[in-house]
């Protein structure tokens, strides 16, 4: 960053930058835009592009409903969810274990999944509560292993390797103000004939230094994220990313072209579990509380728009240990035993080629 005192000490600095940009010598891959002033003189300004997320993030979202009838009719809307992929290990031909992920509080009332088919229509996948695994820690998370023919569905998944970790937070100095987006179910216009996930953009408001008490009394480790969350987004994935040309205070050698010219992420920041409410006294036409003697006796709940998200490393703990990890190990062992008894058949294409 160039401050005024630096320019005063080096009056030609601005001209040098102008010439370097004009010749394409200074960070030529950055989004410099050339414009003309009111006097017709050229000047350059750095304008990072507005985010356009990949459509694959939309395809990883699922909707949850209480029953198959509700899912078919698009009524009794509940929460959102998304698909996560964990790769198998040590197999001749590795594959993905696919999990539907949402909040624990969502599956109390809604265990029916709705996805999009490849022909652009909705597809209903009922599940039962016992198919879902929740963490012993009490975190507001739930995961369900599912399997289907990938040719029948229009879907994508969030790879386990893209989860935000505490190490990534430290290495990139992730913190308040960093860009985020959330993909989920906008219940006011969610799509009746097919799922139409909606993206909301914002920023990290607060790091998860202190827990937030949920309605059931559980102290949930949470990010606060300014994404104007409302009902229906519970269970939605929240992603954080660093656009190209971003400043990273406290990161050594960040100004090198290899780092500053590249975008970083998106990483799965966490899972939305709700929004923070603020209670205000009900007021009359004069703007004064209708119960001035005890304003808190008659209050109305207001949505602050600030979302709370369970950190991705909490979901990693659920997937990487316990019954879900044990099940993957069992499947992998059975597949290895099958592969040992059925070695690959050699073909003419298996040997060296020119």
Phi and psi in degrees as GROMACS dihedral restraints (atoms count N, CA, C in turn):
[ dihedral_restraints ]
;  ai    aj    ak    al  type     phi  dphi    fc
    3     4     5     6     1  -101.1    20    10
    4     5     6     7     1   122.7    20    10
    6     7     8     9     1  -102.3    20    10
    7     8     9    10     1   164.0    20    10
    9    10    11    12     1   -58.6    20    10
   10    11    12    13     1   -39.9    20    10
   12    13    14    15     1   -62.4    20    10
   13    14    15    16     1   -33.4    20    10
   15    16    17    18     1   -69.6    20    10
   16    17    18    19     1   -38.0    20    10
   18    19    20    21     1   -67.5    20    10
   19    20    21    22     1   -38.7    20    10
   21    22    23    24     1   -63.4    20    10
   22    23    24    25     1   -34.7    20    10
   24    25    26    27     1   -74.8    20    10
   25    26    27    28     1   -23.7    20    10
   27    28    29    30     1  -134.4    20    10
   28    29    30    31     1    81.7    20    10
   30    31    32    33     1   -60.9    20    10
   31    32    33    34     1   -22.3    20    10
   33    34    35    36     1   -89.0    20    10
   34    35    36    37     1     1.0    20    10
   36    37    38    39     1   -60.5    20    10
   37    38    39    40     1   -44.5    20    10
   39    40    41    42     1   -60.4    20    10
   40    41    42    43     1   -41.6    20    10
   42    43    44    45     1   -64.5    20    10
   43    44    45    46     1   -41.2    20    10
   45    46    47    48     1   -61.7    20    10
   46    47    48    49     1   -43.1    20    10
   48    49    50    51     1   -63.8    20    10
   49    50    51    52     1   -44.7    20    10
   51    52    53    54     1   -56.9    20    10
   52    53    54    55     1   -48.7    20    10
   54    55    56    57     1   -64.3    20    10
   55    56    57    58     1   -41.0    20    10
   57    58    59    60     1   -64.2    20    10
   58    59    60    61     1   -42.2    20    10
   60    61    62    63     1   -65.3    20    10
   61    62    63    64     1   -43.1    20    10
   63    64    65    66     1   -60.5    20    10
   64    65    66    67     1   -36.0    20    10
   66    67    68    69     1   -85.7    20    10
   67    68    69    70     1    -4.4    20    10
   69    70    71    72     1    75.2    20    10
   70    71    72    73     1    22.9    20    10
   72    73    74    75     1   -94.2    20    10
   73    74    75    76     1   -17.9    20    10
   75    76    77    78     1  -111.4    20    10
   76    77    78    79     1   104.7    20    10
   78    79    80    81     1    49.7    20    10
   79    80    81    82     1    53.3    20    10
   81    82    83    84     1   -62.9    20    10
   82    83    84    85     1   -21.9    20    10
   84    85    86    87     1   -85.9    20    10
   85    86    87    88     1    -4.2    20    10
   87    88    89    90     1   -77.9    20    10
   88    89    90    91     1   157.1    20    10
   90    91    92    93     1   -78.3    20    10
   91    92    93    94     1    66.1    20    10
   93    94    95    96     1   -76.3    20    10
   94    95    96    97     1   135.1    20    10
   96    97    98    99     1  -116.6    20    10
   97    98    99   100     1   130.1    20    10
   99   100   101   102     1   -94.5    20    10
  100   101   102   103     1   129.3    20    10
  102   103   104   105     1  -136.2    20    10
  103   104   105   106     1   174.4    20    10
  105   106   107   108     1  -119.6    20    10
  106   107   108   109     1   140.0    20    10
  108   109   110   111     1   -76.0    20    10
  109   110   111   112     1   178.7    20    10
  111   112   113   114     1   -63.9    20    10
  112   113   114   115     1   -18.9    20    10
  114   115   116   117     1   -95.4    20    10
  115   116   117   118     1     6.2    20    10
  117   118   119   120     1    84.2    20    10
  118   119   120   121     1    10.7    20    10
  120   121   122   123     1   -92.7    20    10
  121   122   123   124     1   143.8    20    10
  123   124   125   126     1   -72.4    20    10
  124   125   126   127     1   144.1    20    10
  126   127   128   129     1  -150.3    20    10
  127   128   129   130     1   160.5    20    10
  129   130   131   132     1  -120.4    20    10
  130   131   132   133     1   142.9    20    10
  132   133   134   135     1  -138.2    20    10
  133   134   135   136     1   141.4    20    10
  135   136   137   138     1   -86.2    20    10
  136   137   138   139     1   118.9    20    10
  138   139   140   141     1  -127.2    20    10
  139   140   141   142     1    93.0    20    10
  141   142   143   144     1   -57.5    20    10
  142   143   144   145     1   139.9    20    10
  144   145   146   147     1   -68.2    20    10
  145   146   147   148     1   151.8    20    10
  147   148   149   150     1   -71.1    20    10
  148   149   150   151     1   140.2    20    10
  150   151   152   153     1   -64.0    20    10
  151   152   153   154     1   134.9    20    10
  153   154   155   156     1  -127.4    20    10
  154   155   156   157     1   105.3    20    10
  156   157   158   159     1   -76.5    20    10
  157   158   159   160     1   157.8    20    10
  159   160   161   162     1   -71.6    20    10
  160   161   162   163     1   141.4    20    10
  162   163   164   165     1   -61.4    20    10
  163   164   165   166     1   -19.5    20    10
  165   166   167   168     1   -60.7    20    10
  166   167   168   169     1   -27.9    20    10
  168   169   170   171     1   -68.1    20    10
  169   170   171   172     1   -31.0    20    10
  171   172   173   174     1   -69.6    20    10
  172   173   174   175     1   -36.5    20    10
  174   175   176   177     1   -77.2    20    10
  175   176   177   178     1    -9.4    20    10
  177   178   179   180     1   -85.9    20    10
  178   179   180   181     1    -8.7    20    10
  180   181   182   183     1   -85.4    20    10
  181   182   183   184     1   141.1    20    10
  183   184   185   186     1  -124.9    20    10
  184   185   186   187     1   157.6    20    10
  186   187   188   189     1  -106.6    20    10
  187   188   189   190     1   151.3    20    10
  189   190   191   192     1  -121.6    20    10
  190   191   192   193     1   138.9    20    10
  192   193   194   195     1  -133.3    20    10
  193   194   195   196     1   158.4    20    10
  195   196   197   198     1   -64.4    20    10
  196   197   198   199     1   -40.4    20    10
  198   199   200   201     1  -138.6    20    10
  199   200   201   202     1   167.1    20    10
  201   202   203   204     1   -64.8    20    10
  202   203   204   205     1   -34.7    20    10
  204   205   206   207     1   -64.4    20    10
  205   206   207   208     1   -43.5    20    10
  207   208   209   210     1   -61.3    20    10
  208   209   210   211     1   -41.3    20    10
  210   211   212   213     1   -65.8    20    10
  211   212   213   214     1   -38.2    20    10
  213   214   215   216     1   -67.6    20    10
  214   215   216   217     1   -41.9    20    10
  216   217   218   219     1   -85.8    20    10
  217   218   219   220     1   -14.1    20    10
  219   220   221   222     1    71.5    20    10
  220   221   222   223     1    31.6    20    10
  222   223   224   225     1  -113.0    20    10
  223   224   225   226     1   170.8    20    10
  225   226   227   228     1    50.1    20    10
  226   227   228   229     1    51.8    20    10
  228   229   230   231     1   -58.6    20    10
  229   230   231   232     1   137.2    20    10
  231   232   233   234     1  -117.7    20    10
  232   233   234   235     1  -112.9    20    10
  234   235   236   237     1  -111.8    20    10
  235   236   237   238     1  -171.7    20    10
  237   238   239   240     1  -112.3    20    10
  238   239   240   241     1   172.3    20    10
  240   241   242   243     1  -160.2    20    10
  241   242   243   244     1  -178.4    20    10
  243   244   245   246     1  -156.1    20    10
  244   245   246   247     1   165.2    20    10
  246   247   248   249     1   -99.7    20    10
  247   248   249   250     1   136.4    20    10
  249   250   251   252     1  -121.3    20    10
  250   251   252   253     1   138.1    20    10
  252   253   254   255     1  -111.8    20    10
  253   254   255   256     1   128.6    20    10
  255   256   257   258     1  -115.7    20    10
  256   257   258   259     1   121.0    20    10
  258   259   260   261     1   -74.1    20    10
  259   260   261   262     1   146.5    20    10
  261   262   263   264     1   -71.2    20    10
  262   263   264   265     1   167.3    20    10
  264   265   266   267     1  -131.2    20    10
  265   266   267   268     1   140.4    20    10
  267   268   269   270     1    70.5    20    10
  268   269   270   271     1    23.4    20    10
  270   271   272   273     1  -105.7    20    10
  271   272   273   274     1   158.5    20    10
  273   274   275   276     1   -60.9    20    10
  274   275   276   277     1   -41.1    20    10
  276   277   278   279     1  -131.8    20    10
  277   278   279   280     1   101.1    20    10
  279   280   281   282     1   -71.0    20    10
  280   281   282   283     1   158.2    20    10
  282   283   284   285     1  -145.6    20    10
  283   284   285   286     1   177.1    20    10
  285   286   287   288     1  -102.4    20    10
  286   287   288   289     1   135.5    20    10
  288   289   290   291     1   -88.9    20    10
  289   290   291   292     1   124.3    20    10
  291   292   293   294     1  -106.5    20    10
  292   293   294   295     1   130.8    20    10
  294   295   296   297     1  -124.3    20    10
  295   296   297   298     1   137.0    20    10
  297   298   299   300     1   -87.4    20    10
  298   299   300   301     1   132.1    20    10
  300   301   302   303     1  -125.2    20    10
  301   302   303   304     1   138.0    20    10
  303   304   305   306     1  -156.9    20    10
  304   305   306   307     1  -163.3    20    10
  306   307   308   309     1   -90.1    20    10
  307   308   309   310     1   151.9    20    10
  309   310   311   312     1   -61.5    20    10
  310   311   312   313     1   -38.5    20    10
  312   313   314   315     1   -70.7    20    10
  313   314   315   316     1   -21.4    20    10
  315   316   317   318     1   -72.8    20    10
  316   317   318   319     1   -43.4    20    10
  318   319   320   321     1   -75.1    20    10
  319   320   321   322     1    -5.8    20    10
  321   322   323   324     1   -63.2    20    10
  322   323   324   325     1   -30.7    20    10
  324   325   326   327     1  -121.3    20    10
  325   326   327   328     1   -11.5    20    10
  327   328   329   330     1  -143.8    20    10
  328   329   330   331     1   112.9    20    10
  330   331   332   333     1  -125.5    20    10
  331   332   333   334     1     9.5    20    10
  333   334   335   336     1   -96.8    20    10
  334   335   336   337     1   122.2    20    10
  336   337   338   339     1   -90.9    20    10
  337   338   339   340     1   146.4    20    10
  339   340   341   342     1  -129.5    20    10
  340   341   342   343     1   122.1    20    10
  342   343   344   345     1  -119.5    20    10
  343   344   345   346     1   173.1    20    10
  345   346   347   348     1   -98.2    20    10
  346   347   348   349     1   140.0    20    10
  348   349   350   351     1   -88.2    20    10
  349   350   351   352     1   169.0    20    10
  351   352   353   354     1   -68.9    20    10
  352   353   354   355     1   -19.7    20    10
  354   355   356   357     1   -88.5    20    10
  355   356   357   358     1    11.1    20    10
  357   358   359   360     1    84.9    20    10
  358   359   360   361     1    14.5    20    10
  360   361   362   363     1  -113.6    20    10
  361   362   363   364     1   170.6    20    10
  363   364   365   366     1   -84.8    20    10
  364   365   366   367     1   151.0    20    10
  366   367   368   369     1  -132.5    20    10
  367   368   369   370     1   134.5    20    10
  369   370   371   372     1  -102.9    20    10
  370   371   372   373     1   131.2    20    10
  372   373   374   375     1  -126.5    20    10
  373   374   375   376     1    90.8    20    10
  375   376   377   378     1   -68.8    20    10
  376   377   378   379     1   142.4    20    10
  378   379   380   381     1  -131.6    20    10
  379   380   381   382     1   171.7    20    10
  381   382   383   384     1  -114.6    20    10
  382   383   384   385     1   157.7    20    10
  384   385   386   387     1   -59.1    20    10
  385   386   387   388     1   -34.1    20    10
  387   388   389   390     1   -69.4    20    10
  388   389   390   391     1   -13.3    20    10
  390   391   392   393     1   -79.5    20    10
  391   392   393   394     1   -11.1    20    10
  393   394   395   396     1   -98.5    20    10
  394   395   396   397     1   141.7    20    10
  396   397   398   399     1  -109.7    20    10
  397   398   399   400     1   130.4    20    10
  399   400   401   402     1  -115.6    20    10
  400   401   402   403     1   151.9    20    10
  402   403   404   405     1   -73.8    20    10
  403   404   405   406     1   142.1    20    10
  405   406   407   408     1   -65.5    20    10
  406   407   408   409     1   -17.3    20    10
  408   409   410   411     1   -69.4    20    10
  409   410   411   412     1   -17.8    20    10
  411   412   413   414     1    93.8    20    10
  412   413   414   415     1    -1.4    20    10
  414   415   416   417     1   -57.7    20    10
  415   416   417   418     1   148.3    20    10
  417   418   419   420     1   -78.9    20    10
  418   419   420   421     1    67.2    20    10
  420   421   422   423     1  -137.6    20    10
  421   422   423   424     1   154.7    20    10
  423   424   425   426     1  -154.7    20    10
  424   425   426   427     1   142.9    20    10
  426   427   428   429     1  -137.3    20    10
  427   428   429   430     1   142.9    20    10
  429   430   431   432     1  -134.1    20    10
  430   431   432   433     1   121.8    20    10
  432   433   434   435     1   -72.2    20    10
  433   434   435   436     1   126.5    20    10
  435   436   437   438     1  -131.0    20    10
  436   437   438   439     1   157.5    20    10
  438   439   440   441     1  -146.6    20    10
  439   440   441   442     1   135.6    20    10
  441   442   443   444     1  -156.3    20    10
  442   443   444   445     1   167.4    20    10
  444   445   446   447     1   -71.8    20    10
  445   446   447   448     1   115.5    20    10
  447   448   449   450     1   -63.2    20    10
  448   449   450   451     1   -17.0    20    10
  450   451   452   453     1   -76.6    20    10
  451   452   453   454     1   -13.3    20    10
  453   454   455   456     1   -91.8    20    10
  454   455   456   457     1   -14.6    20    10
  456   457   458   459     1  -127.2    20    10
  457   458   459   460     1   148.0    20    10
  459   460   461   462     1   -97.3    20    10
  460   461   462   463     1    98.5    20    10
  462   463   464   465     1  -146.9    20    10
  463   464   465   466     1   166.7    20    10
  465   466   467   468     1  -146.4    20    10
  466   467   468   469     1   176.6    20    10
  468   469   470   471     1  -145.0    20    10
  469   470   471   472     1   159.1    20    10
  471   472   473   474     1   -90.5    20    10
  472   473   474   475     1   115.5    20    10
  474   475   476   477     1   -65.9    20    10
  475   476   477   478     1   142.5    20    10
  477   478   479   480     1   -55.8    20    10
  478   479   480   481     1   -33.2    20    10
  480   481   482   483     1   -68.5    20    10
  481   482   483   484     1   -12.8    20    10
  483   484   485   486     1   -97.8    20    10
  484   485   486   487     1    10.3    20    10
  486   487   488   489     1   -71.3    20    10
  487   488   489   490     1   138.1    20    10
  489   490   491   492     1   -67.4    20    10
  490   491   492   493     1   135.6    20    10
  492   493   494   495     1  -120.0    20    10
  493   494   495   496     1   167.0    20    10
  495   496   497   498     1   -65.2    20    10
  496   497   498   499     1   -28.1    20    10
  498   499   500   501     1   -68.3    20    10
  499   500   501   502     1   -40.8    20    10
  501   502   503   504     1   -66.3    20    10
  502   503   504   505     1   -39.6    20    10
  504   505   506   507     1   -56.5    20    10
  505   506   507   508     1   -43.3    20    10
  507   508   509   510     1   -71.2    20    10
  508   509   510   511     1   -45.6    20    10
  510   511   512   513     1   -64.6    20    10
  511   512   513   514     1   -34.9    20    10
  513   514   515   516     1  -107.7    20    10
  514   515   516   517     1     4.9    20    10
  516   517   518   519     1    53.3    20    10
  517   518   519   520     1    46.5    20    10
  519   520   521   522     1   -63.6    20    10
  520   521   522   523     1   134.5    20    10
  522   523   524   525     1  -170.2    20    10
  523   524   525   526     1  -168.4    20    10
  525   526   527   528     1   -53.4    20    10
  526   527   528   529     1   134.7    20    10
  528   529   530   531     1    98.7    20    10
  529   530   531   532     1   -17.8    20    10
  531   532   533   534     1   -65.6    20    10
  532   533   534   535     1   146.5    20    10
  534   535   536   537     1   -72.0    20    10
  535   536   537   538     1   138.6    20    10
  537   538   539   540     1  -138.0    20    10
  538   539   540   541     1   160.9    20    10
  540   541   542   543     1  -143.6    20    10
  541   542   543   544     1   148.9    20    10
  543   544   545   546     1  -123.9    20    10
  544   545   546   547     1   135.2    20    10
  546   547   548   549     1  -117.8    20    10
  547   548   549   550     1   122.3    20    10
  549   550   551   552     1  -168.0    20    10
  550   551   552   553     1  -152.1    20    10
  552   553   554   555     1  -105.5    20    10
  553   554   555   556     1   112.0    20    10
  555   556   557   558     1   -90.7    20    10
  556   557   558   559     1    98.1    20    10
  558   559   560   561     1   -62.8    20    10
  559   560   561   562     1   -18.2    20    10
  561   562   563   564     1   -75.2    20    10
  562   563   564   565     1   -18.6    20    10
  564   565   566   567     1  -158.8    20    10
  565   566   567   568     1    69.1    20    10
  567   568   569   570     1   -91.2    20    10
  568   569   570   571     1   -16.5    20    10
  570   571   572   573     1   100.4    20    10
  571   572   573   574     1   122.5    20    10
  573   574   575   576     1   -93.8    20    10
  574   575   576   577     1   -45.9    20    10
  576   577   578   579     1   -81.1    20    10
  577   578   579   580     1   -23.5    20    10
  579   580   581   582     1  -156.6    20    10
  580   581   582   583     1   159.6    20    10
  582   583   584   585     1   -67.7    20    10
  583   584   585   586     1   132.3    20    10
  585   586   587   588     1  -127.1    20    10
  586   587   588   589     1    78.4    20    10
  588   589   590   591     1   -60.2    20    10
  589   590   591   592     1   149.0    20    10
  591   592   593   594     1  -118.2    20    10
  592   593   594   595     1   143.2    20    10
  594   595   596   597     1  -103.2    20    10
  595   596   597   598     1   134.9    20    10
  597   598   599   600     1  -122.0    20    10
  598   599   600   601     1   133.4    20    10
  600   601   602   603     1  -107.0    20    10
  601   602   603   604     1   154.3    20    10
  603   604   605   606     1  -178.2    20    10
  604   605   606   607     1  -148.2    20    10
  606   607   608   609     1  -146.7    20    10
  607   608   609   610     1   156.9    20    10
  609   610   611   612     1   -66.4    20    10
  610   611   612   613     1   128.2    20    10
  612   613   614   615     1   -96.1    20    10
  613   614   615   616     1   -35.6    20    10
  615   616   617   618     1  -156.6    20    10
  616   617   618   619     1   139.9    20    10
  618   619   620   621     1   -77.5    20    10
  619   620   621   622     1   160.3    20    10
  621   622   623   624     1   -80.5    20    10
  622   623   624   625     1    59.3    20    10
  624   625   626   627     1   -80.2    20    10
  625   626   627   628     1   -33.3    20    10
  627   628   629   630     1  -124.6    20    10
  628   629   630   631     1   145.3    20    10
  630   631   632   633     1   -73.5    20    10
  631   632   633   634     1   161.6    20    10
  633   634   635   636     1  -118.3    20    10
  634   635   636   637     1   130.5    20    10
  636   637   638   639     1   -78.8    20    10
  637   638   639   640     1   123.5    20    10
  639   640   641   642     1   -82.8    20    10
  640   641   642   643     1   174.2    20    10
  642   643   644   645     1   -60.9    20    10
  643   644   645   646     1   -29.5    20    10
  645   646   647   648     1   -85.9    20    10
  646   647   648   649     1     3.7    20    10
  648   649   650   651     1    94.0    20    10
  649   650   651   652     1    -7.5    20    10
  651   652   653   654     1   -71.9    20    10
  652   653   654   655     1   135.7    20    10
  654   655   656   657     1   -88.0    20    10
  655   656   657   658     1    99.4    20    10
  657   658   659   660     1   -94.3    20    10
  658   659   660   661     1   122.8    20    10
  660   661   662   663     1   -60.8    20    10
  661   662   663   664     1   129.4    20    10
  663   664   665   666     1  -152.2    20    10
  664   665   666   667     1   143.7    20    10
  666   667   668   669     1   -82.3    20    10
  667   668   669   670     1   146.3    20    10
  669   670   671   672     1  -100.8    20    10
  670   671   672   673     1   127.1    20    10
  672   673   674   675     1  -128.9    20    10
  673   674   675   676     1   126.8    20    10
  675   676   677   678     1   -84.9    20    10
  676   677   678   679     1    86.4    20    10
  678   679   680   681     1  -131.7    20    10
  679   680   681   682     1    16.1    20    10
  681   682   683   684     1    53.5    20    10
  682   683   684   685     1    54.2    20    10
  684   685   686   687     1   -73.8    20    10
  685   686   687   688     1   147.0    20    10
  687   688   689   690     1  -136.7    20    10
  688   689   690   691     1   177.3    20    10
  690   691   692   693     1   -58.4    20    10
  691   692   693   694     1   142.7    20    10
  693   694   695   696     1   106.4    20    10
  694   695   696   697     1   -22.2    20    10
  696   697   698   699     1   -88.9    20    10
  697   698   699   700     1    -5.2    20    10
  699   700   701   702     1   -55.8    20    10
  700   701   702   703     1   130.0    20    10
  702   703   704   705     1    93.9    20    10
  703   704   705   706     1    -2.4    20    10
  705   706   707   708     1   -75.8    20    10
  706   707   708   709     1   145.4    20    10
  708   709   710   711     1   -77.3    20    10
  709   710   711   712     1   140.6    20    10
  711   712   713   714     1  -118.0    20    10
  712   713   714   715     1   128.4    20    10
  714   715   716   717     1  -115.4    20    10
  715   716   717   718     1   147.3    20    10
  717   718   719   720     1  -120.6    20    10
  718   719   720   721     1   143.8    20    10
  720   721   722   723     1  -148.4    20    10
  721   722   723   724     1   160.7    20    10
  723   724   725   726     1  -118.4    20    10
  724   725   726   727     1   109.7    20    10
  726   727   728   729     1   -67.7    20    10
  727   728   729   730     1   159.4    20    10
  729   730   731   732     1   -61.9    20    10
  730   731   732   733     1   149.4    20    10
  732   733   734   735     1    72.9    20    10
  733   734   735   736     1    17.2    20    10
  735   736   737   738     1   -84.2    20    10
  736   737   738   739     1   148.8    20    10
  738   739   740   741     1   -88.0    20    10
  739   740   741   742     1   145.6    20    10
  741   742   743   744     1  -130.9    20    10
  742   743   744   745     1    89.7    20    10
  744   745   746   747     1   -57.4    20    10
  745   746   747   748     1   135.0    20    10
  747   748   749   750     1    86.4    20    10
  748   749   750   751     1    -1.3    20    10
  750   751   752   753     1   -98.6    20    10
  751   752   753   754     1   120.7    20    10
  753   754   755   756     1   -68.8    20    10
  754   755   756   757     1   138.6    20    10
  756   757   758   759     1    61.2    20    10
  757   758   759   760     1    25.3    20    10
  759   760   761   762     1   -66.3    20    10
  760   761   762   763     1   -28.1    20    10
  762   763   764   765     1   -74.6    20    10
  763   764   765   766     1    -0.3    20    10
  765   766   767   768     1   -66.9    20    10
  766   767   768   769     1   145.4    20    10
  768   769   770   771     1   -54.7    20    10
  769   770   771   772     1   -37.2    20    10
  771   772   773   774     1   -60.5    20    10
  772   773   774   775     1   -29.5    20    10
  774   775   776   777     1   -97.0    20    10
  775   776   777   778     1   -51.8    20    10
  777   778   779   780     1   -74.7    20    10
  778   779   780   781     1   -24.8    20    10
  780   781   782   783     1   -81.7    20    10
  781   782   783   784     1    -8.8    20    10
  783   784   785   786     1  -109.0    20    10
  784   785   786   787     1   150.3    20    10
  786   787   788   789     1   -86.6    20    10
  787   788   789   790     1   157.1    20    10
  789   790   791   792     1  -131.3    20    10
  790   791   792   793     1   137.6    20    10
  792   793   794   795     1    92.4    20    10
  793   794   795   796     1  -157.9    20    10
  795   796   797   798     1   -69.5    20    10
  796   797   798   799     1   146.0    20    10
  798   799   800   801     1  -110.7    20    10
  799   800   801   802     1   150.6    20    10
  801   802   803   804     1   -71.0    20    10
  802   803   804   805     1   109.5    20    10
  804   805   806   807     1   -74.1    20    10
  805   806   807   808     1   -43.5    20    10
  807   808   809   810     1   175.8    20    10
  808   809   810   811     1  -168.4    20    10
  810   811   812   813     1  -121.9    20    10
  811   812   813   814     1   120.2    20    10
  813   814   815   816     1   -61.6    20    10
  814   815   816   817     1   129.5    20    10
  816   817   818   819     1  -118.8    20    10
  817   818   819   820     1    -1.6    20    10
  819   820   821   822     1   158.0    20    10
  820   821   822   823     1  -175.4    20    10
  822   823   824   825     1  -125.5    20    10
  823   824   825   826     1   157.4    20    10
  825   826   827   828     1   -88.7    20    10
  826   827   828   829     1   127.3    20    10
  828   829   830   831     1   -96.9    20    10
  829   830   831   832     1   156.6    20    10
  831   832   833   834     1  -127.8    20    10
  832   833   834   835     1   134.4    20    10
  834   835   836   837     1  -100.2    20    10
  835   836   837   838     1   127.7    20    10
  837   838   839   840     1  -124.2    20    10
  838   839   840   841     1   143.7    20    10
  840   841   842   843     1   -66.7    20    10
  841   842   843   844     1   143.1    20    10
  843   844   845   846     1   -70.6    20    10
  844   845   846   847     1   129.2    20    10
  846   847   848   849     1  -114.5    20    10
  847   848   849   850     1   155.1    20    10
  849   850   851   852     1   -87.6    20    10
  850   851   852   853     1  -170.9    20    10
  852   853   854   855     1   -63.5    20    10
  853   854   855   856     1   -25.0    20    10
  855   856   857   858     1   -82.9    20    10
  856   857   858   859     1     0.1    20    10
  858   859   860   861     1    83.9    20    10
  859   860   861   862     1    -0.5    20    10
  861   862   863   864     1   -97.3    20    10
  862   863   864   865     1   151.0    20    10
  864   865   866   867     1   -56.1    20    10
  865   866   867   868     1   139.0    20    10
  867   868   869   870     1   -69.1    20    10
  868   869   870   871     1   -18.2    20    10
  870   871   872   873     1  -124.2    20    10
  871   872   873   874     1    75.8    20    10
  873   874   875   876     1   -62.1    20    10
  874   875   876   877     1   -26.7    20    10
  876   877   878   879     1   -70.6    20    10
  877   878   879   880     1   -28.3    20    10
  879   880   881   882     1  -149.8    20    10
  880   881   882   883     1    76.2    20    10
  882   883   884   885     1   -56.6    20    10
  883   884   885   886     1   -32.2    20    10
  885   886   887   888     1   -74.0    20    10
  886   887   888   889     1    -8.5    20    10
  888   889   890   891     1   -71.8    20    10
  889   890   891   892     1   -30.9    20    10
  891   892   893   894     1  -125.8    20    10
  892   893   894   895     1   104.8    20    10
  894   895   896   897     1  -129.2    20    10
  895   896   897   898     1   161.9    20    10
  897   898   899   900     1  -126.1    20    10
  898   899   900   901     1   142.2    20    10
  900   901   902   903     1   -87.0    20    10
  901   902   903   904     1   127.9    20    10
  903   904   905   906     1  -118.5    20    10
  904   905   906   907     1   134.8    20    10
  906   907   908   909     1   -80.5    20    10
  907   908   909   910     1   121.2    20    10
  909   910   911   912     1   -75.3    20    10
  910   911   912   913     1   -14.0    20    10
  912   913   914   915     1    82.7    20    10
  913   914   915   916     1    -5.8    20    10
  915   916   917   918     1   -85.8    20    10
  916   917   918   919     1   118.1    20    10
  918   919   920   921     1   -88.5    20    10
  919   920   921   922     1   151.5    20    10
  921   922   923   924     1  -112.9    20    10
  922   923   924   925     1   132.9    20    10
  924   925   926   927     1  -129.9    20    10
  925   926   927   928     1   130.4    20    10
  927   928   929   930     1   -68.3    20    10
  928   929   930   931     1   127.4    20    10
  930   931   932   933     1   -57.3    20    10
  931   932   933   934     1   145.8    20    10
  933   934   935   936     1   -60.8    20    10
  934   935   936   937     1   -28.4    20    10
  936   937   938   939     1   -68.3    20    10
  937   938   939   940     1   -21.1    20    10
  939   940   941   942     1   -70.9    20    10
  940   941   942   943     1   -39.4    20    10
  942   943   944   945     1   -66.3    20    10
  943   944   945   946     1   -37.3    20    10
  945   946   947   948     1   -59.3    20    10
  946   947   948   949     1   -40.1    20    10
  948   949   950   951     1   -63.0    20    10
  949   950   951   952     1   -37.8    20    10
  951   952   953   954     1   -67.4    20    10
  952   953   954   955     1   -39.1    20    10
  954   955   956   957     1   -82.5    20    10
  955   956   957   958     1   -31.5    20    10
  957   958   959   960     1   -89.4    20    10
  958   959   960   961     1    -6.2    20    10
  960   961   962   963     1  -145.0    20    10
  961   962   963   964     1   173.8    20    10
  963   964   965   966     1    76.3    20    10
  964   965   966   967     1  -157.2    20    10
  966   967   968   969     1   -64.5    20    10
  967   968   969   970     1   -31.8    20    10
  969   970   971   972     1   -67.8    20    10
  970   971   972   973     1   -45.0    20    10
  972   973   974   975     1   -67.3    20    10
  973   974   975   976     1   -38.6    20    10
  975   976   977   978     1   -63.4    20    10
  976   977   978   979     1   -39.1    20    10
  978   979   980   981     1   -64.6    20    10
  979   980   981   982     1   -42.3    20    10
  981   982   983   984     1   -61.6    20    10
  982   983   984   985     1   -42.2    20    10
  984   985   986   987     1   -62.5    20    10
  985   986   987   988     1   -37.5    20    10
  987   988   989   990     1   -64.9    20    10
  988   989   990   991     1   -46.0    20    10
  990   991   992   993     1   -62.9    20    10
  991   992   993   994     1   -43.7    20    10
  993   994   995   996     1   -63.2    20    10
  994   995   996   997     1   -40.2    20    10
  996   997   998   999     1   -63.3    20    10
  997   998   999  1000     1   -42.6    20    10
  999  1000  1001  1002     1   -65.3    20    10
 1000  1001  1002  1003     1   -38.8    20    10
 1002  1003  1004  1005     1   -67.4    20    10
 1003  1004  1005  1006     1   -40.3    20    10
 1005  1006  1007  1008     1   -63.3    20    10
 1006  1007  1008  1009     1   -39.2    20    10
 1008  1009  1010  1011     1   -63.7    20    10
 1009  1010  1011  1012     1   -40.0    20    10
 1011  1012  1013  1014     1   -65.4    20    10
 1012  1013  1014  1015     1   -43.0    20    10
 1014  1015  1016  1017     1   -63.7    20    10
 1015  1016  1017  1018     1   -36.3    20    10
 1017  1018  1019  1020     1   -65.5    20    10
 1018  1019  1020  1021     1   -35.0    20    10
 1020  1021  1022  1023     1   -83.0    20    10
 1021  1022  1023  1024     1   -15.4    20    10
 1023  1024  1025  1026     1  -131.6    20    10
 1024  1025  1026  1027     1    74.6    20    10
 1026  1027  1028  1029     1   -63.6    20    10
 1027  1028  1029  1030     1   154.4    20    10
 1029  1030  1031  1032     1   -64.2    20    10
 1030  1031  1032  1033     1   145.3    20    10
 1032  1033  1034  1035     1   -84.3    20    10
 1033  1034  1035  1036     1   126.2    20    10
 1035  1036  1037  1038     1   -69.6    20    10
 1036  1037  1038  1039     1   138.3    20    10
 1038  1039  1040  1041     1  -127.2    20    10
 1039  1040  1041  1042     1   172.1    20    10
 1041  1042  1043  1044     1   -64.0    20    10
 1042  1043  1044  1045     1   -23.6    20    10
 1044  1045  1046  1047     1   -83.9    20    10
 1045  1046  1047  1048     1    -5.3    20    10
 1047  1048  1049  1050     1   -79.1    20    10
 1048  1049  1050  1051     1   -18.0    20    10
 1050  1051  1052  1053     1   -87.7    20    10
 1051  1052  1053  1054     1   177.9    20    10
 1053  1054  1055  1056     1   -60.9    20    10
 1054  1055  1056  1057     1   151.1    20    10
 1056  1057  1058  1059     1  -134.3    20    10
 1057  1058  1059  1060     1   156.8    20    10
